[in-house]
Amino acid sequence: MPVKAKATYESVRDAVNQLEKEGKEVNPTNVLNLTGGSRSTVYKFLSQLQDEDTKRQIKKPLPELEDLINEQSTAIITSLYEICKHRAEEVVLTEYETMKKRFADLQKTAEHMDLIEEKYQLKAQNFELQELKLKTENQELKEQNKILKDQVQTLKEQITALNKIINKQ
């Protein structure tokens, strides 16, 4: 049977029949190799087939003594099956809750990291604003310095001119 992209109930049933005809072990891996698809889908359909097979076996007519023995055995097996199924569901739910909690913890951590990132972005913006302010102040001081140098130069020239006038008198 060629590998299919998605396992269906029919493809799983056909794969089980093929494995049984070939005398091979019917297990999820062998069925998955024939049907393709996801492991969880194959498990689900195998479980349905098992349930149906169990129900067919229960409904089989048996001689009276064998009926009683088989009825009791079937009741025990059905009870064990239900107990195992219930336990498996509990385990799955427990794992699900654990994973849900881990996801919530990761989400909180991610949110915390986002807040830290925002904080550092604000600090970076603040430093950029301070740098711009300092550059502006520096430019203003350079301009004031030039003006003062020009004033000093003018005063020197005036003093020199005054000294010449005073020296002539």
PyMOL commands that set and color helices and strands:
alter all, ss='L'
color gray80, all
select helices_A, chain A and resi 9-21+28-35+39-59+64-168
alter helices_A, ss='H'
color red, helices_A
deselect
rebuild
show_as cartoon
